[in-house]
Amino acid sequence: MKIARAWPLSSVGVAGVSDVDVDPFIDHPSLRRLYADRIVERRDASRLGDPRVRAAVREAIGAHDELVPASLLESLNA
């Protein structure tokens, strides 16, 4: 779990890993998009605690809410 928290880009979808530090990469456009895409693909709502991550996921979804799993969309809009 310690390694999973230290490598948030690689641990999306790992159960029990939610409190991660995204500071090292969240401001990089490509890495932010990669992280958001992985969150959507893995339906990992546990990663939505950081407002920057929530914004990145919303940006990645754009106007295509219908393509996002309902459970993730509910967590995103909560």
C-alpha positions as semicolon CSV with decimal commas, in nm:
position;residue;x (nm);y (nm);z (nm)
1;M;0,000;0,000;0,000
2;K;0,290;0,233;0,071
3;I;0,421;0,185;-0,282
4;A;0,074;0,231;-0,430
5;R;0,035;0,565;-0,248
6;A;0,381;0,674;-0,363
7;W;0,296;0,598;-0,728
8;P;-0,056;0,734;-0,781
9;L;-0,042;0,718;-1,162
10;S;0,033;0,347;-1,148
11;S;-0,203;0,255;-0,867
12;V;-0,535;0,383;-0,998
13;G;-0,789;0,109;-0,934
14;V;-0,602;-0,051;-0,644
15;A;-0,852;-0,100;-0,364
16;G;-0,782;0,093;-0,047
17;V;-0,555;0,354;-0,202
18;S;-0,725;0,690;-0,184
19;D;-0,509;0,944;-0,004
20;V;-0,238;1,009;-0,263
21;D;-0,019;1,311;-0,334
22;V;-0,082;1,435;-0,687
23;D;0,133;1,749;-0,649
24;P;0,429;1,611;-0,849
25;F;0,227;1,568;-1,171
26;I;-0,117;1,731;-1,153
27;D;0,000;2,055;-1,320
28;H;0,149;1,871;-1,618
29;P;-0,123;1,862;-1,888
30;S;-0,043;1,517;-2,028
31;L;0,004;1,347;-1,693
32;R;-0,311;1,510;-1,552
33;R;-0,509;1,381;-1,851
34;L;-0,355;1,035;-1,820
35;Y;-0,451;1,024;-1,452
36;A;-0,806;1,139;-1,524
37;D;-0,846;0,887;-1,805
38;R;-0,725;0,606;-1,580
39;I;-0,967;0,711;-1,306
40;V;-1,257;0,699;-1,551
41;E;-1,145;0,369;-1,704
42;R;-1,101;0,202;-1,363
43;R;-1,408;0,370;-1,213
44;D;-1,193;0,472;-0,918
45;A;-1,410;0,727;-0,738
46;S;-1,177;0,707;-0,437
47;R;-0,935;0,935;-0,625
48;L;-1,183;1,222;-0,653
49;G;-1,105;1,377;-0,314
50;D;-0,866;1,637;-0,454
51;P;-1,047;1,926;-0,627
52;R;-0,779;1,938;-0,899
53;V;-0,840;1,574;-0,978
54;R;-1,217;1,628;-0,985
55;A;-1,164;1,916;-1,229
56;A;-0,934;1,703;-1,445
57;V;-1,190;1,422;-1,461
58;R;-1,468;1,666;-1,548
59;E;-1,245;1,813;-1,819
60;A;-1,172;1,467;-1,958
61;I;-1,540;1,376;-1,965
62;G;-1,642;1,700;-2,129
63;A;-1,995;1,686;-2,266
64;H;-2,000;1,308;-2,277
65;D;-2,152;1,210;-1,943
66;E;-2,325;0,919;-2,114
67;L;-1,989;0,747;-2,165
68;V;-1,899;0,754;-1,795
69;P;-2,006;0,477;-1,557
70;A;-2,301;0,598;-1,350
71;S;-2,130;0,517;-1,020
72;L;-1,832;0,736;-1,105
73;L;-2,052;1,016;-1,236
74;E;-2,255;1,013;-0,912
75;S;-1,937;1,039;-0,706
76;L;-1,808;1,317;-0,927
77;N;-2,126;1,520;-0,887
78;A;-2,160;1,458;-0,511
